[in-house]
């Protein structure tokens, strides 16, 4: 059985669905602070906080857990700049409690969600896993601390990990029944969808004075289904080789904020109101992944690898569920 921590969140719920669609047994832990019960239907769910060791002990005692995939974290760059201790307390503290419980129960494999935010400003683009890490915000710093903790847990306890450094995750399950639903929303693609659905007046572009061709930030967008597939492959590799590794996950192509908005407009066939505002603190100008390691070592090949496809699946979810999961509850 696989424990998915944060399994009712955006990425976690897609992971849960992916594993279940392949007949794998899953148990989910989620605080439901960001997650949604409705996103995992009748999957076995324990509601609680990763920082609570007694709660975690109960989960491990009651289930034959063989490996852990950990998505449970706060993940907003902007918020982390205003509440750094919230990020260190939850993201680092929660993972330490999880690792302690794993060791106590002889579970020694974890796939851990890390982030491109561990890199910060880089000279070499696409960024390889070997690049020096220089996080520019507490979110990235909190993930890098956990990466370090994992290395020590491997050296001292033989715990084996796959650290997956995600670039910008977007899109939704092809069914359109699960997708991104944050409140308040802060990610670019769902924000454009909200403006397209008249749920917000306009899209605010955070800065057009970066050193990029059109002045707006460049990011590497990766589809959530491709991302969760990489987790499954990474876990398979861990079982097979019992070696810890760190992999980037991205498409290796960068799109500016303006290009993402233009592509969205093309997909839906109309324009979306937008305005340029100040930069958002903590945002590096360019983040593009070098993901050859995941492609060669894990045999990972992103399938939803055009920005149009990523945006189309996101739009399918948002237009079918303009109020996110709240709408499904109202319908029941
Ligand atoms: N962004 C923007 N307006 C928004 C939200 C995001 O211009 O309302 C920009 C943001 O500055 C960044 C990019 O879009 O350059 C992606 O931001 P997002 O929050 O989606 O992901 P992050 O890169 O922070 O993980």
Boltz pocket constraint, residues with backbone or C-beta under 6 A from the ligand:
constraints:
  - pocket:
      binder: B
      contacts: [[A, 75], [A, 77], [A, 78], [A, 167], [A, 168], [A, 186], [A, 187], [A, 188], [A, 189], [A, 191], [A, 203], [A, 204], [A, 205], [A, 206], [A, 207], [A, 217], [A, 218], [A, 219], [A, 257], [A, 280], [A, 283], [A, 284]]
      max_distance: 6.0
